[in-house]
Amino acid sequence: MSRRARPLPPWLAHALRAQRGPVPWSAVVRGALSAGPLLLAAVLAGRATLGVVAAIAAMLAGINDRPGSRRSSVHRIGVPALAGAAGVLGGTYAGDHLGAVPLTLVLTLLGLVAGGLCAIGPVASAAGTQVLVATAVGAGMPLPESAGQRALAFLAGAAWLLVLRLALPTPGSLAGDFRFDGERAAVAGVYDAIAGLLDAVGTDHALARRAALTAALDQAQDALTGPRLRRYASSSAERRLHAQYAAALPLAEAATALAWAGEAVPARAGEGPRRLAAAVRGGTHTGPLPAPSRSAPALRALDDALLHAAEAFDRGKENRNLHARRRTLRDRVRAGLGAGGREYGLRVALCFGAAAGVAQALHHARWYGQHTHWYWLPATAVFLVKPDLGPLVSRVLCRAAGTVLGALVFAGLAAVLPRPEGLVALVAVSGALIPVATRHFAAQTAVVTVLVLALVMVGGEPQASVGRIGETLLACAIVLVAGHLPMPGQRGGGVRSRLTAAADAATAYLTHVLGEAGTQADGDPDAPRAVRWTLRREAYRTLAEARGAVALTAAELPALARHAQGADHVVTTLEQLVDATTACAVHLDDTGRLTPQHTARLTELLDTLAGERHHTGLRVPEAAAVPALAG
């Protein structure tokens, strides 16, 4: 009788896990055309060191070059690039005019501020990371050019990658206006996710399909709400996409209500959303849509939503409301100064400052030899301390393994490749591999290590594979120790802040839905519905963020994972509350009142959350308030 294998601990399982999916060939082409050609042009012009700075910027921009729309890529690539240019400028001045101790103190303070910024959102996180890495490079990679020239070269490198992102068409984009291929794919993904959820109604897969629908809606919302010169969509193709996205929201709401009820729906119910998805991708008409049965309120809502979607697809009338909550400057400041921002800021300041101080000590002790490049140690610490790259031990293991592999590969290639043309070709190949390597942190580290070692060798630094391995292992030790040190205040601030945001959003959504019945008879019935969809989107988005933060913390070592103990149950209860609220909204639209089943389920969930309040501090309505809000 064979013994069942024991499962791997979460921190090790995460380190071995890699993302899956098709090869992003368009991103591979952009990577090949970014850092390598920039470096080649600079070498031919006799300004190799400026080419190194520009290529580093293009590499960092390539890491931020994620799937999505062209408009959203401006924000996702451009904001971190501006932060990085400022970091190069400030780091160069600081490295030229400050001694070791003042410089270390300045970098520590910068780490505190940038760490707090990382708690605001993914773009702010990328900007905070890039400003720290660029500052370390500016201070620790002495070059003959002035600070202004280096900053301009950095901006030029990132801008070149952004130009490639905006100008080059992607595979399959010829079905319509190629400028909006990312938006089309995202909106079509929403309709596919709705069909998948309808197929899973009444099965064990419904919860996972509802989570996939949330992710698809988040992606489409981000793709359509990128920065623009004009306030509203300026082309018919974009206006049509906005209308198609808005038409998906009532369909998603009805599908969620059906999943909550748990009763199987006719097999043809998912066929309509699939035809809508095909129409979005191909820019064609929907054709006849199969109508489901109208025997229940949620099925009637699904039927009505399909009819509305068919009309929206035919007319293409712009819907200017994308139902995205506008975050004010006050909201962002509150996130940065909240529990999560404070905890992460202190952690980044400690790791970045300690790594910079050790690098300065090694530099003045001549550990680097005759060369003064000491940027690798603090720059490595920045990537290691980022929680969105995985649990702490997983990051350390992957970074160490990736650096050793990359350094050994580069040492072998550097011994046989001609210089500088062979190194330039190696940079181009590495740039092409980055979009594929981002699926695993160790693979990404290996590729980036090869690319950076090739760049600095072209810039005049000798082969330094052994030194880079030693510095990386030292940075891993610093971050591993600092990551487990006690901090002022309560630990797990990032998880608590996400839970609080999710609870507040769920409460706002529930309160609006239960108070909506009395407003539908007065005025425009679509007005409260638009507010409802905005609140629903915010509730599901914050819940997805909370779920991700909890899963990340749960994969840490027990010393850190215990600070999120029980948080997964709270998130599950909140998700069930938002699902039940959505079912209530659909039922209220149809009948104007709640059934005892809806009221009993809401009361049960609120009672469960009240039991968690003593150690989470979540603010949710009292269960006794449900009849009052509904009545």
C-alpha positions in Angstrom: 0.0 0.0 0.0 1.6 3.2 -1.2 2.0 6.1 1.2 0.4 9.4 0.0 3.0 12.0 -0.7 2.9 14.9 1.7 2.1 18.3 0.1 4.8 20.9 -0.2 4.7 23.8 2.2 3.0 26.8 0.7 6.2 29.0 0.5 8.0 26.2 -1.5 5.0 25.4 -3.6 4.7 29.0 -4.6 8.4 29.2 -5.6 7.9 26.2 -8.0 4.7 27.5 -9.5 4.8 29.2 -12.9 2.1 31.0 -14.9 0.8 29.4 -18.0 -0.6 30.8 -21.3 0.3 31.4 -24.9 3.5 33.1 -25.9 2.9 36.9 -26.2 4.6 37.2 -29.6 3.8 40.9 -30.0 5.6 41.6 -26.7 8.5 39.4 -27.7 8.9 41.4 -30.9 8.8 44.7 -28.9 11.4 43.4 -26.5 13.7 42.4 -29.3 13.4 45.9 -30.9 13.8 47.9 -27.7 17.0 47.6 -25.6 19.2 45.9 -28.3 18.7 48.5 -31.1 19.0 51.3 -28.6 22.4 50.0 -27.4 23.5 49.4 -31.0 22.7 53.0 -32.0 24.5 54.4 -29.0 27.6 52.2 -29.7 27.7 53.3 -33.3 27.4 57.0 -32.2 30.3 56.6 -29.7 28.0 57.1 -26.7 27.9 53.6 -25.3 27.3 54.6 -21.7 24.2 56.6 -22.6 23.0 53.6 -24.5 23.4 51.5 -21.4 21.1 53.9 -19.4 18.6 53.9 -22.3 18.6 50.1 -22.5 18.1 49.7 -18.8 15.0 52.0 -19.0 13.7 50.0 -22.0 14.2 46.8 -20.0 12.3 48.1 -17.0 9.6 49.4 -19.3 9.4 45.9 -20.9 8.8 44.4 -17.5 5.8 46.8 -17.1 4.6 46.0 -20.7 1.7 43.8 -19.6 -1.3 42.7 -21.7 -4.0 45.3 -22.0 -5.0 48.2 -24.2 -2.7 50.7 -25.8 -4.3 53.5 -23.8 -3.8 51.8 -20.5 -0.1 51.1 -21.4 0.6 54.8 -21.5 -0.2 55.0 -17.9 1.3 51.6 -17.0 4.6 52.3 -18.7 4.8 56.1 -18.7 4.3 56.8 -15.0 7.0 54.5 -13.8 9.3 55.8 -16.5 8.9 59.4 -15.3 9.5 58.2 -11.7 12.6 56.3 -12.9 14.0 59.4 -14.7 13.6 61.4 -11.6 15.4 58.7 -9.7 18.3 58.7 -12.1 18.5 62.5 -11.8 18.3 62.6 -8.0 20.5 59.6 -7.5 23.3 61.0 -9.7 23.3 64.3 -7.8 23.3 62.5 -4.5 26.0 60.1 -5.5 28.2 62.9 -6.7 27.8 65.3 -3.7 27.0 63.2 -0.6 29.2 61.1 1.5 28.5 57.5 2.4 26.5 58.2 5.6 24.4 61.1 4.3 23.7 59.1 1.1 22.6 56.1 3.0 20.2 58.2 5.1 18.8 59.9 2.0 18.2 56.5 0.3 16.6 55.1 3.5 14.2 58.1 3.6 13.4 57.6 -0.1 12.6 54.0 0.6 10.1 55.0 3.2 8.3 57.3 0.9 8.4 55.0 -2.2 7.3 52.0 0.0 4.2 53.9 1.1 3.4 54.8 -2.6 3.5 51.1 -3.5 0.4 50.5 -1.3 -1.7 52.8 -3.5 -2.1 50.5 -6.5 -0.2 48.6 -9.2 0.9 51.6 -11.2 2.1 53.4 -8.1 3.9 50.2 -7.0 5.7 50.0 -10.3 6.6 53.7 -10.0 7.9 53.3 -6.4 10.0 50.4 -7.4 11.4 52.1 -10.5 12.3 55.2 -8.6 14.3 53.2 -6.1 16.1 51.1 -8.7 16.9 54.1 -10.9 18.2 56.1 -7.9 20.5 53.2 -7.0 21.7 53.0 -10.6 22.2 56.8 -10.7 24.2 56.9 -7.5 26.0 53.6 -7.9 26.9 53.5 -11.6 29.3 56.5 -12.2 29.2 57.5 -15.8 30.9 60.4 -17.7 27.6 62.0 -18.7 25.8 64.6 -16.5 22.8 63.9 -14.4 20.5 65.6 -16.9 21.9 63.6 -19.9 21.4 60.4 -18.0 17.8 61.2 -17.1 17.0 62.2 -20.7 18.6 58.9 -21.9 16.5 57.0 -19.4 13.3 58.7 -20.6 14.3 58.1 -24.3 14.7 54.4 -23.6 11.3 54.0 -21.9 9.7 56.2 -24.6 11.0 54.0 -27.4 9.4 50.9 -25.9 6.2 52.9 -25.4 6.2 54.0 -29.0 6.6 50.4 -30.1 3.7 49.5 -27.9 1.5 52.1 -29.5 2.6 51.8 -33.1 3.0 48.0 -33.8 -0.2 46.0 -34.4 -0.7 42.8 -32.5 -1.6 39.4 -34.0 -5.3 39.2 -34.8 -5.8 43.0 -34.7 -6.7 43.3 -38.3 -10.4 42.4 -37.6 -11.0 46.1 -36.8 -9.3 49.3 -35.8 -5.9 47.9 -34.6 -5.6 50.8 -32.1 -8.3 49.1 -29.9 -7.4 45.5 -30.2 -6.6 45.3 -26.5 -10.0 46.8 -25.6 -11.8 44.4 -28.0 -10.1 41.4 -26.5 -10.9 42.6 -23.0 -14.6 43.2 -23.7 -15.0 39.9 -25.6 -13.4 38.2 -22.6 -16.2 39.6 -20.4 -18.9 37.9 -22.5 -16.9 34.7 -22.6 -16.7 34.8 -18.8 -20.4 35.3 -18.5 -21.1 32.3 -20.7 -18.7 30.3 -18.6 -20.5 31.2 -15.5 -23.9 30.4 -17.0 -22.5 27.0 -18.0 -21.4 26.4 -14.4 -24.6 27.4 -12.6 -25.6 24.6 -10.2 -22.1 23.0 -10.2 -19.1 23.1 -8.0 -17.3 25.3 -10.6 -19.6 28.3 -10.2 -17.5 30.1 -7.6 -14.4 29.9 -9.7 -16.2 31.0 -12.8 -17.7 34.0 -10.9 -14.1 34.9 -9.8 -13.0 34.7 -13.5 -15.9 37.0 -14.5 -14.7 39.5 -11.9 -11.2 39.4 -13.3 -12.5 39.8 -16.8 -14.6 42.8 -15.8 -11.6 44.4 -14.0 -9.4 43.9 -17.0 -12.0 45.4 -19.4 -12.6 48.3 -17.1 -8.9 49.1 -16.9 -8.5 48.7 -20.7 -11.3 51.3 -21.4 -10.5 53.8 -18.7 -6.9 54.6 -19.6 -5.6 58.2 -20.0 -7.0 60.3 -22.9 -6.5 63.7 -24.3 -10.3 64.3 -24.7 -12.8 63.5 -22.0 -14.9 61.1 -24.0 -14.3 58.5 -26.7 -13.5 60.3 -30.0 -14.0 57.5 -32.6 -17.0 55.4 -33.5 -15.0 52.2 -32.9 -14.2 53.2 -29.3 -17.7 54.4 -28.6 -19.1 51.1 -29.8 -16.7 49.3 -27.4 -17.9 51.4 -24.5 -21.5 50.5 -25.4 -20.6 46.8 -25.6 -18.9 46.9 -22.2 -21.8 48.7 -20.6 -24.2 46.1 -22.1 -22.3 43.3 -20.4 -22.9 44.6 -16.9 -26.6 43.6 -16.6 -25.8 40.3 -18.1 -23.0 39.7 -15.5 -25.5 40.7 -12.8 -28.1 38.3 -13.9 -25.6 35.5 -14.3 -24.3 36.1 -10.8 -27.8 36.0 -9.4 -28.5 32.7 -11.2 -25.2 31.3 -9.8 -26.3 32.4 -6.3 -29.7 30.6 -6.7 -27.8 27.4 -7.7 -30.5 26.1 -10.0 -29.4 24.8 -13.4 -30.3 26.9 -16.4 -31.0 25.8 -19.9 -27.9 24.8 -21.9 -28.6 27.5 -24.5 -28.3 30.3 -21.9 -24.6 30.6 -22.5 -24.9 30.7 -26.3 -26.1 34.3 -26.4 -23.0 35.7 -24.6 -20.7 33.6 -26.7 -22.2 35.1 -29.9 -21.8 38.5 -28.4 -18.1 37.8 -27.7 -17.6 36.7 -31.3 -19.3 39.8 -32.5 -16.9 42.0 -30.4 -13.8 40.2 -31.6 -14.8 40.2 -35.3 -16.6 43.6 -35.4 -19.6 41.9 -36.8 -23.3 41.8 -36.1 -24.6 39.5 -33.4 -27.2 37.7 -35.5 -30.2 36.0 -33.8 -29.6 35.4 -30.0 -31.3 32.4 -28.3 -33.6 33.5 -25.5 -33.6 31.6 -22.3 -36.6 30.6 -20.3 -38.4 33.5 -18.4 -39.6 31.3 -15.5 -37.6 33.1 -12.7 -36.6 36.7 -12.0 -32.9 36.1 -12.8 -33.8 34.4 -16.1 -36.1 37.2 -17.0 -33.3 39.6 -16.2 -30.9 37.6 -18.3 -33.3 37.7 -21.2 -33.9 41.5 -20.9 -30.1 42.0 -20.7 -29.6 40.0 -23.9 -32.2 42.1 -25.7 -30.6 45.3 -24.5 -27.1 44.0 -25.5 -28.4 43.2 -29.0 -29.7 46.8 -29.3 -26.5 48.3 -28.0 -24.4 46.2 -30.5 -26.6 47.3 -33.4 -26.8 51.0 -32.5 -23.3 51.4 -30.9 -24.5 54.4 -28.9 -21.8 55.6 -26.6 -22.2 54.9 -22.9 -19.9 57.4 -21.2 -20.3 55.9 -17.7 -17.9 53.0 -17.4 -18.9 52.5 -13.8 -15.4 53.0 -12.4 -15.1 54.7 -9.0 -12.9 57.8 -9.3 -10.2 57.7 -6.7 -9.3 61.2 -5.5 -6.0 62.5 -4.3 -7.3 62.1 -0.7 -8.1 58.4 -1.3 -4.6 57.8 -2.6 -2.9 59.7 0.3 -5.1 57.7 2.8 -4.0 54.4 1.2 -0.3 55.4 1.3 -0.5 56.5 4.9 -2.7 53.6 6.0 -1.7 50.5 7.9 -0.5 48.7 4.8 1.4 51.7 3.4 3.1 52.4 6.8 4.2 48.8 7.3 5.5 48.4 3.7 7.2 51.7 3.8 9.1 50.8 6.9 10.0 47.5 5.5 11.3 49.0 2.2 13.2 51.7 4.0 14.9 49.2 6.3 15.9 46.8 3.4 16.9 49.5 0.9 18.8 51.6 3.5 20.6 48.5 4.9 21.5 47.3 1.4 22.8 50.8 0.4 24.8 51.1 3.6 26.4 47.7 3.1 27.1 48.5 -0.5 28.8 51.7 0.5 30.9 49.9 3.1 32.0 47.3 0.5 32.7 50.1 -2.0 35.0 52.0 0.3 36.7 48.8 1.4 37.6 48.2 -2.3 35.5 45.0 -2.5 34.5 46.1 -6.0 38.1 46.5 -7.1 39.0 49.6 -9.1 35.5 50.0 -10.3 32.8 52.0 -8.4 29.7 50.2 -9.5 27.8 49.4 -6.3 24.2 49.6 -7.5 23.4 45.9 -7.7 23.0 45.3 -4.0 20.4 48.0 -3.2 18.6 47.4 -6.5 18.3 43.7 -5.8 16.9 44.4 -2.3 14.2 46.6 -3.9 12.9 43.7 -6.1 13.2 41.2 -3.2 11.1 43.4 -0.8 8.2 43.8 -3.2 5.3 41.7 -1.9 3.4 41.6 -5.3 6.2 39.4 -6.7 5.3 36.6 -4.3 5.9 35.5 -0.7 9.2 36.6 0.9 10.9 33.2 1.0 9.7 32.4 -2.5 11.2 35.7 -3.8 14.5 35.0 -2.1 14.8 31.5 -3.4 13.8 32.5 -6.9 16.1 35.6 -6.9 19.1 33.6 -5.7 18.5 30.7 -8.2 17.9 33.0 -11.1 20.9 35.2 -10.4 23.3 32.2 -10.1 21.9 30.7 -13.4 22.0 34.0 -15.2 25.5 34.9 -14.1 26.8 31.4 -15.0 25.2 31.6 -18.5 26.6 35.1 -19.1 30.1 34.1 -17.9 30.0 31.2 -20.5 28.7 33.4 -23.3 31.0 36.3 -22.5 34.0 34.1 -23.0 33.1 33.3 -26.6 31.0 36.2 -27.9 32.8 39.0 -29.9 32.7 42.4 -28.4 30.7 44.6 -28.6 28.5 43.2 -31.3 28.0 39.8 -29.6 27.0 41.5 -26.4 24.6 43.8 -28.2 23.0 40.7 -29.8 22.8 39.1 -26.4 20.9 42.2 -25.1 18.4 42.0 -27.9 17.8 38.3 -27.3 17.4 38.9 -23.6 14.9 41.7 -24.2 12.8 39.4 -26.4 12.8 36.8 -23.6 11.6 39.1 -20.9 7.8 38.9 -21.8 8.0 35.1 -21.5 10.3 35.0 -18.5 7.9 37.2 -16.4 5.8 34.0 -15.8 8.3 33.0 -13.1 10.4 35.2 -10.9 13.5 33.0 -11.2 13.3 32.9 -15.0 12.8 36.7 -15.1 15.8 37.2 -12.8 18.0 35.0 -14.9 17.1 36.9 -18.1 17.5 40.3 -16.5 20.9 39.2 -15.0 22.2 38.3 -18.4 20.9 41.5 -19.9 22.3 43.8 -17.3 25.7 42.1 -17.2 25.9 42.5 -20.9 25.0 46.1 -20.7 27.5 47.1 -18.1 30.2 45.2 -19.9 29.5 47.2 -23.0 29.7 50.3 -20.8 33.2 49.5 -19.7 32.8 47.3 -16.6 34.7 44.0 -16.6 33.1 40.6 -16.3 31.5 40.5 -12.8 29.4 37.4 -12.6 31.0 36.1 -9.4 30.6 39.5 -7.7 26.9 39.7 -8.7 26.2 36.3 -7.3 27.8 37.4 -4.0 25.9 40.7 -3.8 22.6 38.9 -4.6 23.1 36.4 -1.9 23.9 39.2 0.5 20.8 41.1 -0.5 18.7 37.9 0.0 20.1 37.6 3.6 19.4 41.3 4.3 15.8 41.1 3.1 15.1 37.7 4.7 16.2 39.0 8.1 14.5 42.4 7.7 11.3 40.8 6.5 10.9 38.8 9.7 11.9 41.6 12.2 9.1 43.0 14.4 7.7 46.3 13.3 6.0 49.1 15.2 2.2 48.6 15.3 0.2 45.5 14.4 1.6 43.1 11.7 -0.4 42.2 8.6 -1.4 45.8 7.8 -1.6 45.1 4.1 -4.2 42.4 4.6 -6.1 44.4 7.1 -6.3 47.4 4.9 -7.5 45.3 1.9 -10.2 43.6 4.1 -11.4 47.0 5.4 -11.7 48.4 1.9 -13.6 45.3 0.8 -15.9 45.4 3.8 -16.6 49.1 3.2 -17.4 48.5 -0.5 -19.6 45.6 0.3 -21.5 47.6 2.9 -22.0 50.5 0.5 -23.3 48.1 -2.2 -25.7 46.4 0.2 -27.0 49.6 1.6 -27.7 51.0 -1.8 -29.4 47.9 -3.1 -31.7 47.5 -0.1 -32.6 51.2 -0.3 -33.1 51.2 -4.0 -36.5 49.6 -4.1 -38.1 52.8 -2.8 -36.4 55.0 -5.5 -37.3 53.0 -8.6 -40.8 54.3 -8.7 -39.6 57.9 -8.8 -37.8 59.4 -11.7 -35.5 57.5 -14.0 -35.1 53.9 -13.0 -31.8 53.6 -14.7 -30.2 56.3 -12.5 -30.0 54.1 -9.3 -29.1 51.2 -11.5 -26.0 53.0 -12.8 -24.9 53.8 -9.2 -25.6 50.2 -8.3 -23.3 48.9 -11.0 -20.5 51.2 -10.0 -20.8 50.0 -6.4 -21.0 46.4 -7.5 -17.8 46.7 -9.6 -16.0 48.4 -6.7 -17.1 45.7 -4.3 -16.0 42.8 -6.5 -12.7 44.5 -7.4 -11.7 45.2 -3.7 -12.7 41.6 -2.8 -10.4 40.3 -5.6 -7.6 42.4 -4.2 -8.3 41.2 -0.7 -8.3 37.6 -1.8 -5.0 38.1 -3.5 -3.4 39.7 -0.5 -4.7 37.0 1.8 -3.4 34.2 -0.5 0.0 35.8 -0.7 0.4 36.2 3.0 -0.8 32.6 3.6 2.1 31.4 1.5 4.7 33.0 3.8 6.6 31.2 6.5 4.4 30.5 9.6 5.9 33.5 11.4 4.3 35.9 8.9 1.4 33.7 7.7 -0.2 33.7 11.2 -1.0 37.4 10.9 -3.5 36.6 8.2 -5.1 33.6 10.0 -8.8 33.5 9.5 -8.8 36.3 6.9 -9.7 33.9 4.1 -12.9 33.0 5.9 -13.8 36.8 6.2 -13.1 37.3 2.4 -15.3 34.2 1.6 -18.1 35.6 3.7 -17.9 39.0 2.1 -17.9 37.4 -1.3 -21.1 35.5 -0.4 -22.6 38.7 0.9 -21.9 40.6 -2.4 -23.3 37.6 -4.4 -26.4 37.6 -2.2 -26.7 41.4 -2.6 -26.6 41.0 -6.4 -29.3 38.4 -6.3 -31.4 40.8 -4.2 -30.9 43.5 -6.7 -32.1 41.4 -9.6 -35.1 40.2 -7.6 -36.0 43.7 -6.6 -35.9 44.8 -10.2 -38.4 42.1 -11.1 -40.8 42.1 -8.1 -40.0 45.2 -6.0 -39.6 43.2 -2.7 -37.3 40.6 -1.2 -38.3 37.0 -0.4 -37.8 35.4 3.0 -34.9 33.4 1.5 -33.0 36.6 0.5 -33.6 38.2 3.9 -32.6 35.1 5.9 -29.4 34.7 3.8 -28.4 38.4 4.3 -29.1 38.2 8.0 -27.0 35.0 8.4 -24.0 36.5 6.5 -24.1 39.7 8.5 -24.3 37.7 11.8 -21.2 35.8 10.6 -19.3 39.0 9.9 -20.3 40.4 13.2 -18.7 37.5 14.9 -15.4 38.3 13.2 -15.6 42.0 14.1 -13.8 41.6 17.4 -10.5 40.8 15.8 -10.8 42.3 12.3 -12.4 45.7 13.1 -14.6 45.5 10.0 -17.5 47.9 9.7 -20.7 46.1 8.4 -24.4 46.8 9.0 -26.1 45.1 11.8 -28.2 42.1 10.8 -31.2 43.7 12.4 -30.9 46.6 9.9 -31.8 44.3 6.9 -35.6 44.5 7.2 -35.4 48.3 7.8 -33.2 48.9 4.7 -35.3 46.6 2.6 -38.6 48.1 3.7 
